[in-house]
């Protein structure tokens, strides 16, 4: 976890994925899905979202193609009741308002 200027960065790496055996050696069993991500990683992202409302996810190690990064980010966001604010390459920015909200989006837009 990297934190600078309140934007927290988390990297999803192979160590955050559940170990599975691919007996058929086919692509369908090795695709990028959130079902293979460990609960501990989701808890870490959830905590960051509660504390900061924004989190930058680096998905390069697990999303084999850039187009898979968007699909994976959308699945992660749905699992955490968050929104995908932006995806650039293998990096996704998630947003979930806190209770009470930390970021005043209307004020940020006005500036």
Order of alpha helices (4+ residues) and beta strands (2+ residues): beta-beta-alpha-beta-alpha-beta-beta-alpha
